[in-house]
Amino acid sequence: MKSRYLRDLLIAGVLLAAALLLFMAVRGRQVSGAEAVVMVDGEEQGRYPLAIAGTFPLNGGSNVLVIENGEAWVSEADCPDKVCMHMGKISRNGEFIACLPNRLIVSIEGGEDSGADART
């Protein structure tokens, strides 16, 4: 009985370690040379390389874009629901953040595609 418990515990530990390694491998992939492209009202307002960290006020200060560690996210917004702030960090080609009340879209473009999207 005790050996079965230890075996089950060992299997669970191995599976947990494998899942952790897979998670780290997927999160570590980024698009090299990628840029965050900012569109306001359908017009491009700027391109910000993901390789350069910084904080950038957008759309007259209505939103604030943060770039750090190869990822971009909206940290501040003056819209009522703040959905754009909850969309999380983006770093791969084709990912985007949208703030519809402020007519803002931040998308990732350029660089090499990092492979299959493990989130879908």
Backbone atoms as SQL, in Angstrom:
CREATE TABLE atoms (id INTEGER PRIMARY KEY, chain TEXT, resi INTEGER, resn TEXT, atom TEXT, x REAL, y REAL, z REAL);
INSERT INTO atoms VALUES
  (1, 'A', 1, 'MET', 'N', 0.829, -1.194, 0.000),
  (2, 'A', 1, 'MET', 'CA', 0.000, 0.000, 0.000),
  (3, 'A', 1, 'MET', 'C', 0.867, 1.248, 0.000),
  (4, 'A', 2, 'LYS', 'N', 1.900, 1.247, 0.850),
  (5, 'A', 2, 'LYS', 'CA', 2.771, 2.409, 0.957),
  (6, 'A', 2, 'LYS', 'C', 3.570, 2.615, -0.331),
  (7, 'A', 3, 'SER', 'N', 4.004, 1.529, -0.992),
  (8, 'A', 3, 'SER', 'CA', 4.785, 1.662, -2.220),
  (9, 'A', 3, 'SER', 'C', 3.933, 2.228, -3.359),
  (10, 'A', 4, 'ARG', 'N', 2.627, 1.891, -3.372),
  (11, 'A', 4, 'ARG', 'CA', 1.748, 2.445, -4.398),
  (12, 'A', 4, 'ARG', 'C', 1.597, 3.957, -4.209),
  (13, 'A', 5, 'TYR', 'N', 1.472, 4.388, -2.971),
  (14, 'A', 5, 'TYR', 'CA', 1.376, 5.813, -2.662),
  (15, 'A', 5, 'TYR', 'C', 2.643, 6.540, -3.116),
  (16, 'A', 6, 'LEU', 'N', 3.807, 5.987, -2.829),
  (17, 'A', 6, 'LEU', 'CA', 5.073, 6.603, -3.231),
  (18, 'A', 6, 'LEU', 'C', 5.206, 6.642, -4.752),
  (19, 'A', 7, 'ARG', 'N', 4.777, 5.557, -5.413),
  (20, 'A', 7, 'ARG', 'CA', 4.831, 5.529, -6.869),
  (21, 'A', 7, 'ARG', 'C', 3.913, 6.607, -7.461),
  (22, 'A', 8, 'ASP', 'N', 2.701, 6.730, -6.942),
  (23, 'A', 8, 'ASP', 'CA', 1.773, 7.761, -7.412),
  (24, 'A', 8, 'ASP', 'C', 2.328, 9.157, -7.170),
  (25, 'A', 9, 'LEU', 'N', 2.959, 9.348, -6.030),
  (26, 'A', 9, 'LEU', 'CA', 3.570, 10.635, -5.702),
  (27, 'A', 9, 'LEU', 'C', 4.716, 10.948, -6.659),
  (28, 'A', 10, 'LEU', 'N', 5.513, 9.937, -6.982),
  (29, 'A', 10, 'LEU', 'CA', 6.621, 10.112, -7.921),
  (30, 'A', 10, 'LEU', 'C', 6.104, 10.454, -9.308),
  (31, 'A', 11, 'ILE', 'N', 5.072, 9.778, -9.771),
  (32, 'A', 11, 'ILE', 'CA', 4.484, 10.066, -11.085),
  (33, 'A', 11, 'ILE', 'C', 3.928, 11.492, -11.117),
  (34, 'A', 12, 'ALA', 'N', 3.238, 11.898, -10.064),
  (35, 'A', 12, 'ALA', 'CA', 2.692, 13.259, -9.994),
  (36, 'A', 12, 'ALA', 'C', 3.815, 14.288, -10.027),
  (37, 'A', 13, 'GLY', 'N', 4.917, 14.015, -9.326),
  (38, 'A', 13, 'GLY', 'CA', 6.056, 14.938, -9.325),
  (39, 'A', 13, 'GLY', 'C', 6.697, 15.053, -10.694),
  (40, 'A', 14, 'VAL', 'N', 6.842, 13.931, -11.387),
  (41, 'A', 14, 'VAL', 'CA', 7.424, 13.952, -12.735),
  (42, 'A', 14, 'VAL', 'C', 6.523, 14.726, -13.696),
  (43, 'A', 15, 'LEU', 'N', 5.218, 14.499, -13.615),
  (44, 'A', 15, 'LEU', 'CA', 4.283, 15.229, -14.479),
  (45, 'A', 15, 'LEU', 'C', 4.294, 16.726, -14.179),
  (46, 'A', 16, 'LEU', 'N', 4.366, 17.079, -12.918),
  (47, 'A', 16, 'LEU', 'CA', 4.429, 18.486, -12.539),
  (48, 'A', 16, 'LEU', 'C', 5.703, 19.139, -13.053),
  (49, 'A', 17, 'ALA', 'N', 6.827, 18.455, -12.936),
  (50, 'A', 17, 'ALA', 'CA', 8.095, 18.990, -13.438),
  (51, 'A', 17, 'ALA', 'C', 8.058, 19.157, -14.953),
  (52, 'A', 18, 'ALA', 'N', 7.482, 18.194, -15.661),
  (53, 'A', 18, 'ALA', 'CA', 7.373, 18.288, -17.117),
  (54, 'A', 18, 'ALA', 'C', 6.484, 19.460, -17.521),
  (55, 'A', 19, 'ALA', 'N', 5.378, 19.644, -16.808),
  (56, 'A', 19, 'ALA', 'CA', 4.483, 20.765, -17.103),
  (57, 'A', 19, 'ALA', 'C', 5.183, 22.100, -16.860),
  (58, 'A', 20, 'LEU', 'N', 5.952, 22.189, -15.785),
  (59, 'A', 20, 'LEU', 'CA', 6.688, 23.415, -15.481),
  (60, 'A', 20, 'LEU', 'C', 7.718, 23.722, -16.562),
  (61, 'A', 21, 'LEU', 'N', 8.446, 22.713, -17.005),
  (62, 'A', 21, 'LEU', 'CA', 9.426, 22.915, -18.078),
  (63, 'A', 21, 'LEU', 'C', 8.760, 23.350, -19.378),
  (64, 'A', 22, 'LEU', 'N', 7.629, 22.744, -19.703),
  (65, 'A', 22, 'LEU', 'CA', 6.898, 23.131, -20.904),
  (66, 'A', 22, 'LEU', 'C', 6.405, 24.568, -20.803),
  (67, 'A', 23, 'PHE', 'N', 5.880, 24.941, -19.647),
  (68, 'A', 23, 'PHE', 'CA', 5.409, 26.309, -19.438),
  (69, 'A', 23, 'PHE', 'C', 6.546, 27.307, -19.619),
  (70, 'A', 24, 'MET', 'N', 7.704, 27.013, -19.037),
  (71, 'A', 24, 'MET', 'CA', 8.842, 27.929, -19.146),
  (72, 'A', 24, 'MET', 'C', 9.320, 28.030, -20.595),
  (73, 'A', 25, 'ALA', 'N', 9.293, 26.939, -21.328),
  (74, 'A', 25, 'ALA', 'CA', 9.721, 26.956, -22.727),
  (75, 'A', 25, 'ALA', 'C', 8.770, 27.788, -23.574),
  (76, 'A', 26, 'VAL', 'N', 7.477, 27.653, -23.330),
  (77, 'A', 26, 'VAL', 'CA', 6.490, 28.403, -24.107),
  (78, 'A', 26, 'VAL', 'C', 6.560, 29.886, -23.776),
  (79, 'A', 27, 'ARG', 'N', 6.657, 30.244, -22.505),
  (80, 'A', 27, 'ARG', 'CA', 6.716, 31.658, -22.112),
  (81, 'A', 27, 'ARG', 'C', 8.018, 32.308, -22.541),
  (82, 'A', 28, 'GLY', 'N', 9.082, 31.528, -22.684),
  (83, 'A', 28, 'GLY', 'CA', 10.380, 32.080, -23.060),
  (84, 'A', 28, 'GLY', 'C', 10.485, 32.427, -24.526),
  (85, 'A', 29, 'ARG', 'N', 9.565, 31.900, -25.357),
  (86, 'A', 29, 'ARG', 'CA', 9.620, 32.199, -26.784),
  (87, 'A', 29, 'ARG', 'C', 9.073, 33.592, -27.047),
  (88, 'A', 30, 'GLN', 'N', 9.829, 34.357, -27.798),
  (89, 'A', 30, 'GLN', 'CA', 9.375, 35.689, -28.177),
  (90, 'A', 30, 'GLN', 'C', 9.723, 35.905, -29.638),
  (91, 'A', 31, 'VAL', 'N', 9.100, 36.889, -30.215),
  (92, 'A', 31, 'VAL', 'CA', 9.369, 37.220, -31.598),
  (93, 'A', 31, 'VAL', 'C', 10.584, 38.128, -31.627),
  (94, 'A', 32, 'SER', 'N', 11.668, 37.661, -32.246),
  (95, 'A', 32, 'SER', 'CA', 12.871, 38.487, -32.267),
  (96, 'A', 32, 'SER', 'C', 12.689, 39.626, -33.259),
  (97, 'A', 33, 'GLY', 'N', 13.073, 40.832, -32.870),
  (98, 'A', 33, 'GLY', 'CA', 12.936, 42.002, -33.732),
  (99, 'A', 33, 'GLY', 'C', 11.516, 42.516, -33.838),
  (100, 'A', 34, 'ALA', 'N', 10.635, 42.066, -32.988),
  (101, 'A', 34, 'ALA', 'CA', 9.231, 42.451, -33.067),
  (102, 'A', 34, 'ALA', 'C', 9.007, 43.864, -32.539),
  (103, 'A', 35, 'GLU', 'N', 7.900, 44.454, -32.988),
  (104, 'A', 35, 'GLU', 'CA', 7.521, 45.799, -32.564),
  (105, 'A', 35, 'GLU', 'C', 6.062, 45.811, -32.133),
  (106, 'A', 36, 'ALA', 'N', 5.756, 46.688, -31.188),
  (107, 'A', 36, 'ALA', 'CA', 4.371, 46.975, -30.836),
  (108, 'A', 36, 'ALA', 'C', 3.925, 48.116, -31.744),
  (109, 'A', 37, 'VAL', 'N', 2.921, 47.857, -32.555),
  (110, 'A', 37, 'VAL', 'CA', 2.410, 48.853, -33.493),
  (111, 'A', 37, 'VAL', 'C', 1.138, 49.448, -32.907),
  (112, 'A', 38, 'VAL', 'N', 1.115, 50.766, -32.765),
  (113, 'A', 38, 'VAL', 'CA', -0.010, 51.471, -32.150),
  (114, 'A', 38, 'VAL', 'C', -0.852, 52.120, -33.232),
  (115, 'A', 39, 'MET', 'N', -2.141, 51.763, -33.246),
  (116, 'A', 39, 'MET', 'CA', -3.103, 52.344, -34.195),
  (117, 'A', 39, 'MET', 'C', -4.180, 53.068, -33.385),
  (118, 'A', 40, 'VAL', 'N', -4.467, 54.315, -33.756),
  (119, 'A', 40, 'VAL', 'CA', -5.540, 55.076, -33.133),
  (120, 'A', 40, 'VAL', 'C', -6.453, 55.539, -34.246),
  (121, 'A', 41, 'ASP', 'N', -7.720, 55.205, -34.129),
  (122, 'A', 41, 'ASP', 'CA', -8.715, 55.584, -35.134),
  (123, 'A', 41, 'ASP', 'C', -8.331, 55.073, -36.525),
  (124, 'A', 42, 'GLY', 'N', -7.680, 53.905, -36.579),
  (125, 'A', 42, 'GLY', 'CA', -7.316, 53.296, -37.849),
  (126, 'A', 42, 'GLY', 'C', -6.034, 53.820, -38.470),
  (127, 'A', 43, 'GLU', 'N', -5.365, 54.758, -37.813),
  (128, 'A', 43, 'GLU', 'CA', -4.120, 55.317, -38.344),
  (129, 'A', 43, 'GLU', 'C', -2.956, 54.957, -37.429),
  (130, 'A', 44, 'GLU', 'N', -1.840, 54.564, -38.040),
  (131, 'A', 44, 'GLU', 'CA', -0.661, 54.209, -37.255),
  (132, 'A', 44, 'GLU', 'C', -0.102, 55.437, -36.554),
  (133, 'A', 45, 'GLN', 'N', 0.096, 55.301, -35.240),
  (134, 'A', 45, 'GLN', 'CA', 0.622, 56.395, -34.423),
  (135, 'A', 45, 'GLN', 'C', 2.057, 56.180, -33.980),
  (136, 'A', 46, 'GLY', 'N', 2.544, 54.932, -34.084),
  (137, 'A', 46, 'GLY', 'CA', 3.919, 54.686, -33.691),
  (138, 'A', 46, 'GLY', 'C', 4.249, 53.210, -33.651),
  (139, 'A', 47, 'ARG', 'N', 5.563, 52.948, -33.645),
  (140, 'A', 47, 'ARG', 'CA', 6.099, 51.587, -33.531),
  (141, 'A', 47, 'ARG', 'C', 7.140, 51.594, -32.423),
  (142, 'A', 48, 'TYR', 'N', 7.022, 50.640, -31.530),
  (143, 'A', 48, 'TYR', 'CA', 7.907, 50.570, -30.376),
  (144, 'A', 48, 'TYR', 'C', 8.553, 49.184, -30.336),
  (145, 'A', 49, 'PRO', 'N', 9.881, 49.094, -30.498),
  (146, 'A', 49, 'PRO', 'CA', 10.553, 47.786, -30.456),
  (147, 'A', 49, 'PRO', 'C', 10.389, 47.123, -29.088),
  (148, 'A', 50, 'LEU', 'N', 10.091, 45.829, -29.099),
  (149, 'A', 50, 'LEU', 'CA', 9.943, 45.105, -27.839),
  (150, 'A', 50, 'LEU', 'C', 11.274, 44.918, -27.126),
  (151, 'A', 51, 'ALA', 'N', 12.365, 45.142, -27.837),
  (152, 'A', 51, 'ALA', 'CA', 13.694, 44.993, -27.235),
  (153, 'A', 51, 'ALA', 'C', 14.077, 46.196, -26.372),
  (154, 'A', 52, 'ILE', 'N', 13.330, 47.294, -26.481),
  (155, 'A', 52, 'ILE', 'CA', 13.652, 48.516, -25.735),
  (156, 'A', 52, 'ILE', 'C', 12.556, 48.776, -24.705),
  (157, 'A', 53, 'ALA', 'N', 12.917, 48.697, -23.433),
  (158, 'A', 53, 'ALA', 'CA', 11.950, 48.897, -22.351),
  (159, 'A', 53, 'ALA', 'C', 11.592, 50.373, -22.232),
  (160, 'A', 54, 'GLY', 'N', 10.347, 50.625, -21.844),
  (161, 'A', 54, 'GLY', 'CA', 9.920, 51.997, -21.631),
  (162, 'A', 54, 'GLY', 'C', 8.441, 52.083, -21.317),
  (163, 'A', 55, 'THR', 'N', 8.012, 53.278, -20.958),
  (164, 'A', 55, 'THR', 'CA', 6.612, 53.581, -20.696),
  (165, 'A', 55, 'THR', 'C', 6.216, 54.703, -21.637),
  (166, 'A', 56, 'PHE', 'N', 5.123, 54.499, -22.385),
  (167, 'A', 56, 'PHE', 'CA', 4.753, 55.425, -23.447),
  (168, 'A', 56, 'PHE', 'C', 3.293, 55.836, -23.319),
  (169, 'A', 57, 'PRO', 'N', 3.033, 57.141, -23.108),
  (170, 'A', 57, 'PRO', 'CA', 1.646, 57.604, -23.113),
  (171, 'A', 57, 'PRO', 'C', 1.117, 57.555, -24.548),
  (172, 'A', 58, 'LEU', 'N', -0.089, 57.057, -24.714),
  (173, 'A', 58, 'LEU', 'CA', -0.697, 56.919, -26.039),
  (174, 'A', 58, 'LEU', 'C', -1.999, 57.697, -26.101),
  (175, 'A', 59, 'ASN', 'N', -2.362, 58.061, -27.295),
  (176, 'A', 59, 'ASN', 'CA', -3.679, 58.651, -27.550),
  (177, 'A', 59, 'ASN', 'C', -3.923, 59.866, -26.648),
  (178, 'A', 60, 'GLY', 'N', -2.920, 60.747, -26.594),
  (179, 'A', 60, 'GLY', 'CA', -3.047, 61.954, -25.776),
  (180, 'A', 60, 'GLY', 'C', -3.055, 61.673, -24.282),
  (181, 'A', 61, 'GLY', 'N', -2.519, 60.545, -23.875),
  (182, 'A', 61, 'GLY', 'CA', -2.478, 60.190, -22.460),
  (183, 'A', 61, 'GLY', 'C', -3.663, 59.359, -22.005),
  (184, 'A', 62, 'SER', 'N', -4.572, 59.022, -22.923),
  (185, 'A', 62, 'SER', 'CA', -5.726, 58.198, -22.554),
  (186, 'A', 62, 'SER', 'C', -5.319, 56.797, -22.125),
  (187, 'A', 63, 'ASN', 'N', -4.228, 56.307, -22.703),
  (188, 'A', 63, 'ASN', 'CA', -3.707, 54.980, -22.381),
  (189, 'A', 63, 'ASN', 'C', -2.204, 55.082, -22.172),
  (190, 'A', 64, 'VAL', 'N', -1.641, 54.137, -21.416),
  (191, 'A', 64, 'VAL', 'CA', -0.200, 54.072, -21.223),
  (192, 'A', 64, 'VAL', 'C', 0.261, 52.667, -21.600),
  (193, 'A', 65, 'LEU', 'N', 1.224, 52.609, -22.529),
  (194, 'A', 65, 'LEU', 'CA', 1.803, 51.350, -22.983),
  (195, 'A', 65, 'LEU', 'C', 3.121, 51.136, -22.256),
  (196, 'A', 66, 'VAL', 'N', 3.307, 49.924, -21.708),
  (197, 'A', 66, 'VAL', 'CA', 4.555, 49.560, -21.051),
  (198, 'A', 66, 'VAL', 'C', 5.198, 48.440, -21.849),
  (199, 'A', 67, 'ILE', 'N', 6.507, 48.580, -22.098),
  (200, 'A', 67, 'ILE', 'CA', 7.279, 47.524, -22.747),
  (201, 'A', 67, 'ILE', 'C', 8.418, 47.164, -21.803),
  (202, 'A', 68, 'GLU', 'N', 8.501, 45.864, -21.490),
  (203, 'A', 68, 'GLU', 'CA', 9.520, 45.378, -20.561),
  (204, 'A', 68, 'GLU', 'C', 9.727, 43.882, -20.805),
  (205, 'A', 69, 'ASN', 'N', 10.973, 43.459, -20.793),
  (206, 'A', 69, 'ASN', 'CA', 11.314, 42.045, -20.976),
  (207, 'A', 69, 'ASN', 'C', 10.710, 41.446, -22.239),
  (208, 'A', 70, 'GLY', 'N', 10.645, 42.231, -23.309),
  (209, 'A', 70, 'GLY', 'CA', 10.134, 41.734, -24.582),
  (210, 'A', 70, 'GLY', 'C', 8.629, 41.579, -24.649),
  (211, 'A', 71, 'GLU', 'N', 7.903, 42.167, -23.705),
  (212, 'A', 71, 'GLU', 'CA', 6.447, 42.088, -23.674),
  (213, 'A', 71, 'GLU', 'C', 5.858, 43.491, -23.596),
  (214, 'A', 72, 'ALA', 'N', 4.650, 43.642, -24.126),
  (215, 'A', 72, 'ALA', 'CA', 3.963, 44.931, -24.099),
  (216, 'A', 72, 'ALA', 'C', 2.593, 44.745, -23.449),
  (217, 'A', 73, 'TRP', 'N', 2.166, 45.771, -22.696),
  (218, 'A', 73, 'TRP', 'CA', 0.832, 45.747, -22.105),
  (219, 'A', 73, 'TRP', 'C', 0.379, 47.166, -21.824),
  (220, 'A', 74, 'VAL', 'N', -0.929, 47.327, -21.662),
  (221, 'A', 74, 'VAL', 'CA', -1.510, 48.621, -21.317),
  (222, 'A', 74, 'VAL', 'C', -1.645, 48.659, -19.798),
  (223, 'A', 75, 'SER', 'N', -0.976, 49.624, -19.178),
  (224, 'A', 75, 'SER', 'CA', -0.989, 49.710, -17.711),
  (225, 'A', 75, 'SER', 'C', -2.012, 50.716, -17.185),
  (226, 'A', 76, 'GLU', 'N', -2.416, 51.665, -18.016),
  (227, 'A', 76, 'GLU', 'CA', -3.401, 52.668, -17.587),
  (228, 'A', 76, 'GLU', 'C', -4.336, 52.974, -18.742),
  (229, 'A', 77, 'ALA', 'N', -5.595, 53.247, -18.399),
  (230, 'A', 77, 'ALA', 'CA', -6.593, 53.629, -19.394),
  (231, 'A', 77, 'ALA', 'C', -7.671, 54.457, -18.715),
  (232, 'A', 78, 'ASP', 'N', -8.201, 55.423, -19.449),
  (233, 'A', 78, 'ASP', 'CA', -9.259, 56.249, -18.861),
  (234, 'A', 78, 'ASP', 'C', -10.657, 55.812, -19.312),
  (235, 'A', 79, 'CYS', 'N', -10.756, 54.672, -19.977),
  (236, 'A', 79, 'CYS', 'CA', -12.054, 54.165, -20.411),
  (237, 'A', 79, 'CYS', 'C', -12.790, 53.542, -19.223),
  (238, 'A', 80, 'PRO', 'N', -14.115, 53.404, -19.309),
  (239, 'A', 80, 'PRO', 'CA', -14.881, 52.935, -18.149),
  (240, 'A', 80, 'PRO', 'C', -14.593, 51.489, -17.732),
  (241, 'A', 81, 'ASP', 'N', -14.479, 50.560, -18.665),
  (242, 'A', 81, 'ASP', 'CA', -14.338, 49.147, -18.310),
  (243, 'A', 81, 'ASP', 'C', -12.900, 48.684, -18.145),
  (244, 'A', 82, 'LYS', 'N', -11.962, 49.380, -18.735),
  (245, 'A', 82, 'LYS', 'CA', -10.527, 49.053, -18.663),
  (246, 'A', 82, 'LYS', 'C', -10.221, 47.629, -19.141),
  (247, 'A', 83, 'VAL', 'N', -10.964, 47.190, -20.154),
  (248, 'A', 83, 'VAL', 'CA', -10.756, 45.855, -20.717),
  (249, 'A', 83, 'VAL', 'C', -9.343, 45.723, -21.262),
  (250, 'A', 84, 'CYS', 'N', -8.831, 46.785, -21.872),
  (251, 'A', 84, 'CYS', 'CA', -7.482, 46.736, -22.449),
  (252, 'A', 84, 'CYS', 'C', -6.420, 46.443, -21.392),
  (253, 'A', 85, 'MET', 'N', -6.624, 46.898, -20.184),
  (254, 'A', 85, 'MET', 'CA', -5.661, 46.650, -19.107),
  (255, 'A', 85, 'MET', 'C', -5.686, 45.183, -18.672),
  (256, 'A', 86, 'HIS', 'N', -6.817, 44.529, -18.863),
  (257, 'A', 86, 'HIS', 'CA', -6.975, 43.141, -18.426),
  (258, 'A', 86, 'HIS', 'C', -6.666, 42.137, -19.537),
  (259, 'A', 87, 'MET', 'N', -6.290, 42.625, -20.723),
  (260, 'A', 87, 'MET', 'CA', -5.984, 41.714, -21.833),
  (261, 'A', 87, 'MET', 'C', -4.627, 41.064, -21.672),
  (262, 'A', 88, 'GLY', 'N', -3.830, 41.553, -20.747),
  (263, 'A', 88, 'GLY', 'CA', -2.553, 40.916, -20.445),
  (264, 'A', 88, 'GLY', 'C', -1.406, 41.386, -21.319),
  (265, 'A', 89, 'LYS', 'N', -0.322, 40.652, -21.231),
  (266, 'A', 89, 'LYS', 'CA', 0.913, 40.997, -21.939),
  (267, 'A', 89, 'LYS', 'C', 0.943, 40.294, -23.287),
  (268, 'A', 90, 'ILE', 'N', 1.469, 40.998, -24.282),
  (269, 'A', 90, 'ILE', 'CA', 1.598, 40.420, -25.617),
  (270, 'A', 90, 'ILE', 'C', 3.059, 40.477, -26.044),
  (271, 'A', 91, 'SER', 'N', 3.480, 39.474, -26.816),
  (272, 'A', 91, 'SER', 'CA', 4.869, 39.445, -27.260),
  (273, 'A', 91, 'SER', 'C', 5.046, 38.721, -28.590),
  (274, 'A', 92, 'ARG', 'N', 4.024, 38.035, -29.072),
  (275, 'A', 92, 'ARG', 'CA', 4.164, 37.234, -30.287),
  (276, 'A', 92, 'ARG', 'C', 3.430, 37.851, -31.462),
  (277, 'A', 93, 'ASN', 'N', 3.963, 37.596, -32.639),
  (278, 'A', 93, 'ASN', 'CA', 3.412, 38.095, -33.889),
  (279, 'A', 93, 'ASN', 'C', 1.918, 37.787, -33.966),
  (280, 'A', 94, 'GLY', 'N', 1.105, 38.820, -34.216),
  (281, 'A', 94, 'GLY', 'CA', -0.332, 38.651, -34.365),
  (282, 'A', 94, 'GLY', 'C', -1.136, 38.901, -33.103),
  (283, 'A', 95, 'GLU', 'N', -0.518, 38.925, -31.942),
  (284, 'A', 95, 'GLU', 'CA', -1.255, 39.216, -30.712),
  (285, 'A', 95, 'GLU', 'C', -1.602, 40.704, -30.681),
  (286, 'A', 96, 'PHE', 'N', -2.694, 41.051, -30.011),
  (287, 'A', 96, 'PHE', 'CA', -3.091, 42.457, -29.958),
  (288, 'A', 96, 'PHE', 'C', -3.838, 42.767, -28.670),
  (289, 'A', 97, 'ILE', 'N', -3.903, 44.062, -28.383),
  (290, 'A', 97, 'ILE', 'CA', -4.695, 44.616, -27.286),
  (291, 'A', 97, 'ILE', 'C', -5.574, 45.690, -27.908),
  (292, 'A', 98, 'ALA', 'N', -6.847, 45.709, -27.533),
  (293, 'A', 98, 'ALA', 'CA', -7.767, 46.703, -28.087),
  (294, 'A', 98, 'ALA', 'C', -8.461, 47.473, -26.970),
  (295, 'A', 99, 'CYS', 'N', -8.557, 48.774, -27.165),
  (296, 'A', 99, 'CYS', 'CA', -9.334, 49.644, -26.279),
  (297, 'A', 99, 'CYS', 'C', -10.364, 50.335, -27.181),
  (298, 'A', 100, 'LEU', 'N', -11.544, 49.760, -27.267),
  (299, 'A', 100, 'LEU', 'CA', -12.545, 50.265, -28.206),
  (300, 'A', 100, 'LEU', 'C', -13.035, 51.671, -27.886),
  (301, 'A', 101, 'PRO', 'N', -13.292, 52.019, -26.601),
  (302, 'A', 101, 'PRO', 'CA', -13.750, 53.390, -26.339),
  (303, 'A', 101, 'PRO', 'C', -12.740, 54.455, -26.799),
  (304, 'A', 102, 'ASN', 'N', -11.441, 54.146, -26.697),
  (305, 'A', 102, 'ASN', 'CA', -10.413, 55.097, -27.116),
  (306, 'A', 102, 'ASN', 'C', -9.914, 54.844, -28.535),
  (307, 'A', 103, 'ARG', 'N', -10.538, 53.883, -29.215),
  (308, 'A', 103, 'ARG', 'CA', -10.206, 53.546, -30.616),
  (309, 'A', 103, 'ARG', 'C', -8.727, 53.207, -30.783),
  (310, 'A', 104, 'LEU', 'N', -8.197, 52.452, -29.845),
  (311, 'A', 104, 'LEU', 'CA', -6.781, 52.109, -29.796),
  (312, 'A', 104, 'LEU', 'C', -6.592, 50.613, -30.017),
  (313, 'A', 105, 'ILE', 'N', -5.624, 50.269, -30.863),
  (314, 'A', 105, 'ILE', 'CA', -5.217, 48.879, -31.047),
  (315, 'A', 105, 'ILE', 'C', -3.698, 48.838, -30.999),
  (316, 'A', 106, 'VAL', 'N', -3.162, 47.957, -30.158),
  (317, 'A', 106, 'VAL', 'CA', -1.723, 47.708, -30.088),
  (318, 'A', 106, 'VAL', 'C', -1.527, 46.271, -30.547),
  (319, 'A', 107, 'SER', 'N', -0.751, 46.087, -31.611),
  (320, 'A', 107, 'SER', 'CA', -0.520, 44.739, -32.121),
  (321, 'A', 107, 'SER', 'C', 0.977, 44.484, -32.261),
  (322, 'A', 108, 'ILE', 'N', 1.354, 43.212, -32.269),
  (323, 'A', 108, 'ILE', 'CA', 2.750, 42.824, -32.426),
  (324, 'A', 108, 'ILE', 'C', 2.976, 42.445, -33.886),
  (325, 'A', 109, 'GLU', 'N', 3.999, 43.034, -34.472),
  (326, 'A', 109, 'GLU', 'CA', 4.362, 42.758, -35.864),
  (327, 'A', 109, 'GLU', 'C', 5.867, 42.612, -35.976),
  (328, 'A', 110, 'GLY', 'N', 6.281, 41.930, -37.030),
  (329, 'A', 110, 'GLY', 'CA', 7.697, 41.830, -37.354),
  (330, 'A', 110, 'GLY', 'C', 8.392, 40.699, -36.650),
  (331, 'A', 111, 'GLY', 'N', 9.666, 40.543, -37.001),
  (332, 'A', 111, 'GLY', 'CA', 10.457, 39.471, -36.423),
  (333, 'A', 111, 'GLY', 'C', 10.060, 38.131, -36.998),
  (334, 'A', 112, 'GLU', 'N', 10.667, 37.104, -36.476),
  (335, 'A', 112, 'GLU', 'CA', 10.343, 35.754, -36.907),
  (336, 'A', 112, 'GLU', 'C', 9.233, 35.209, -36.043),
  (337, 'A', 113, 'ASP', 'N', 8.325, 34.474, -36.663),
  (338, 'A', 113, 'ASP', 'CA', 7.270, 33.828, -35.895),
  (339, 'A', 113, 'ASP', 'C', 7.896, 32.766, -35.015),
  (340, 'A', 114, 'SER', 'N', 7.470, 32.707, -33.781),
  (341, 'A', 114, 'SER', 'CA', 8.089, 31.793, -32.812),
  (342, 'A', 114, 'SER', 'C', 7.502, 30.393, -32.843),
  (343, 'A', 115, 'GLY', 'N', 6.674, 30.088, -33.800),
  (344, 'A', 115, 'GLY', 'CA', 6.125, 28.744, -33.888),
  (345, 'A', 115, 'GLY', 'C', 4.673, 28.701, -33.502),
  (346, 'A', 116, 'ALA', 'N', 4.198, 27.512, -33.206),
  (347, 'A', 116, 'ALA', 'CA', 2.784, 27.320, -32.875),
  (348, 'A', 116, 'ALA', 'C', 2.413, 28.064, -31.608),
  (349, 'A', 117, 'ASP', 'N', 1.198, 28.544, -31.577),
  (350, 'A', 117, 'ASP', 'CA', 0.693, 29.250, -30.412),
  (351, 'A', 117, 'ASP', 'C', 0.219, 28.218, -29.392),
  (352, 'A', 118, 'ALA', 'N', 0.892, 28.156, -28.271),
  (353, 'A', 118, 'ALA', 'CA', 0.568, 27.153, -27.268),
  (354, 'A', 118, 'ALA', 'C', -0.660, 27.523, -26.452),
  (355, 'A', 119, 'ARG', 'N', -1.195, 28.733, -26.625),
  (356, 'A', 119, 'ARG', 'CA', -2.345, 29.149, -25.839),
  (357, 'A', 119, 'ARG', 'C', -3.659, 28.668, -26.435),
  (358, 'A', 120, 'THR', 'N', -3.644, 28.309, -27.729),
  (359, 'A', 120, 'THR', 'CA', -4.907, 27.896, -28.355),
  (360, 'A', 120, 'THR', 'C', -4.942, 26.422, -28.598);
